[in-house]
Amino acid sequence: MNVIKTELGFTVPLLLESPKCYWIWNYRTWLLQQAIERLEVSKARQVWEEELGLASKMLTKDRRNFHAWGYRRHVVKKLESPELAGTSMVEAEFEYTSKMIRVDLSNFSAWHNRSKLIPRLLDERGASDEERRYFFDEGMSPAPTPRLKGMCVHDVNG
């Protein structure tokens, strides 16, 4: 674990200097995969969770960094996977992208990420056709109405 964390730490200043360098992101991805292959699940998961924090930090520095958004999607996908004893993070990720859009309405990377989450979000909520229509008619704003935010499945008329 120490070697993996040391290598991840080594690349942070490089990433801060060159946040759009594919090779740094790719190397970090490879290191994270090594955590899965070489560590027990709880320790590997901890490394991946810390990486989600780094992705958030990078997106705070540059909200539109396409590489950081793609990396975040990859990290979340792995954190949700059985390899890391994961569960769905779609609600939290939807909220995160909504927050990033509220900060910068023209953040197309955040909008793209959000668009990928919406079908899963509605599926996991068990949304009916009527609820889906309501969501797309009323809920596409980055700041959903209280009615939408508290929307329970099968409760669009209340």
C-alpha positions as CSV (number, residue, x, y, z in Angstrom):
1,M,0.0,0.0,0.0
2,N,2.9,2.4,0.8
3,V,4.3,2.1,-2.7
4,I,0.9,2.8,-4.3
5,K,0.3,5.8,-2.1
6,T,3.8,7.1,-2.6
7,E,3.4,6.9,-6.3
8,L,0.0,8.6,-6.2
9,G,1.5,11.3,-4.0
10,F,4.4,11.7,-6.4
11,T,2.1,12.5,-9.3
12,V,0.0,15.2,-7.4
13,P,2.4,18.1,-8.1
14,L,2.7,16.9,-11.7
15,L,-1.0,16.9,-12.0
16,L,-1.4,20.3,-10.5
17,E,1.2,21.6,-13.0
18,S,-0.3,19.8,-16.0
19,P,-3.9,19.0,-15.2
20,K,-4.8,18.0,-18.7
21,C,-1.9,15.6,-19.3
22,Y,-3.4,12.2,-20.3
23,W,-0.3,10.3,-19.2
24,I,-0.6,11.4,-15.6
25,W,-4.2,10.5,-15.4
26,N,-3.5,7.1,-17.1
27,Y,-0.7,6.4,-14.7
28,R,-2.9,7.1,-11.7
29,T,-5.6,4.8,-13.2
30,W,-3.0,2.1,-13.5
31,L,-1.9,2.6,-9.9
32,L,-5.4,2.4,-8.7
33,Q,-5.9,-0.9,-10.5
34,Q,-2.8,-2.2,-8.7
35,A,-4.5,-1.3,-5.4
36,I,-7.4,-3.6,-6.5
37,E,-5.1,-6.4,-7.5
38,R,-2.7,-6.2,-4.6
39,L,-4.6,-5.0,-1.5
40,E,-7.5,-6.4,0.5
41,V,-10.8,-4.8,-0.6
42,S,-11.2,-2.4,2.4
43,K,-7.7,-0.9,1.8
44,A,-8.1,-0.7,-1.9
45,R,-11.5,1.0,-1.4
46,Q,-9.9,3.5,0.9
47,V,-7.3,4.4,-1.8
48,W,-10.1,4.8,-4.4
49,E,-12.2,7.0,-2.1
50,E,-9.2,9.2,-1.5
51,E,-8.9,9.5,-5.3
52,L,-12.4,10.7,-5.6
53,G,-11.4,13.5,-3.2
54,L,-8.5,14.4,-5.5
55,A,-10.8,14.4,-8.5
56,S,-13.1,16.9,-6.6
57,K,-10.1,19.0,-5.7
58,M,-9.0,19.1,-9.4
59,L,-12.5,20.1,-10.5
60,T,-12.5,22.9,-7.9
61,K,-9.4,24.3,-9.5
62,D,-10.7,23.9,-13.0
63,R,-14.5,23.1,-13.1
64,R,-14.4,22.3,-16.9
65,N,-11.4,20.0,-16.9
66,F,-12.7,17.2,-19.2
67,H,-9.9,14.9,-18.1
68,A,-10.8,15.3,-14.4
69,W,-14.5,14.7,-15.2
70,G,-13.7,11.5,-17.1
71,Y,-11.4,10.4,-14.3
72,R,-14.1,11.1,-11.7
73,R,-16.6,9.0,-13.7
74,H,-14.1,6.1,-13.8
75,V,-13.4,6.4,-10.1
76,V,-17.1,6.4,-9.2
77,K,-17.7,3.4,-11.5
78,K,-15.1,1.4,-9.7
79,L,-16.3,2.5,-6.3
80,E,-19.7,1.3,-7.2
81,S,-18.4,-2.1,-8.5
82,P,-18.4,-5.4,-6.7
83,E,-14.6,-5.4,-6.9
84,L,-14.6,-2.7,-4.2
85,A,-17.8,-3.9,-2.4
86,G,-19.6,-0.9,-3.8
87,T,-23.1,0.4,-4.0
88,S,-24.7,3.0,-6.2
89,M,-23.4,6.5,-5.9
90,V,-25.8,8.0,-8.5
91,E,-27.8,10.2,-6.1
92,A,-24.6,11.7,-4.6
93,E,-23.0,12.2,-8.0
94,F,-26.2,13.8,-9.4
95,E,-26.1,16.2,-6.5
96,Y,-22.4,16.9,-7.1
97,T,-22.9,17.7,-10.7
98,S,-25.9,19.8,-9.9
99,K,-23.8,21.7,-7.4
100,M,-21.0,22.2,-10.0
101,I,-23.6,23.5,-12.5
102,R,-25.0,25.9,-10.0
103,V,-21.5,27.3,-9.6
104,D,-21.0,27.7,-13.3
105,L,-24.1,27.3,-15.5
106,S,-22.0,27.0,-18.7
107,N,-20.0,24.1,-17.3
108,F,-20.7,21.7,-20.2
109,S,-18.5,19.0,-18.7
110,A,-20.8,18.9,-15.6
111,W,-23.9,19.0,-17.8
112,H,-22.5,16.0,-19.8
113,N,-21.8,14.1,-16.6
114,R,-25.2,14.9,-15.3
115,S,-26.8,13.7,-18.5
116,K,-25.1,10.3,-18.1
117,L,-26.5,10.0,-14.5
118,I,-30.2,10.9,-15.2
119,P,-31.3,7.5,-16.7
120,R,-29.7,5.6,-13.8
121,L,-31.1,8.0,-11.3
122,L,-34.7,7.6,-12.6
123,D,-34.3,3.8,-12.9
124,E,-33.0,3.5,-9.3
125,R,-35.8,5.7,-8.1
126,G,-38.2,3.4,-9.9
127,A,-39.7,6.4,-11.7
128,S,-42.9,5.9,-13.6
129,D,-43.4,7.3,-17.1
130,E,-45.3,10.2,-15.6
131,E,-42.5,10.9,-13.1
132,R,-39.9,10.8,-15.9
133,R,-41.9,13.3,-17.9
134,Y,-42.2,15.5,-14.9
135,F,-38.5,15.2,-14.3
136,F,-37.6,16.2,-17.8
137,D,-40.2,19.0,-17.9
138,E,-39.5,20.5,-14.5
139,G,-36.4,18.9,-13.1
140,M,-33.7,19.7,-15.6
141,S,-32.7,22.9,-13.8
142,P,-29.5,22.6,-11.7
143,A,-31.6,23.8,-8.7
144,P,-34.7,21.5,-8.6
145,T,-37.9,22.8,-7.1
146,P,-38.7,21.5,-3.6
147,R,-41.4,19.4,-5.1
148,L,-38.9,17.6,-7.4
149,K,-36.1,17.4,-4.8
150,G,-38.4,15.6,-2.4
151,M,-40.1,13.6,-5.2
152,C,-41.0,10.2,-4.0
153,V,-41.6,7.5,-6.5
154,H,-45.3,7.5,-7.6
155,D,-45.9,10.9,-5.9
156,V,-45.8,13.5,-8.7
157,N,-49.2,14.9,-8.1
158,G,-48.6,15.7,-4.4
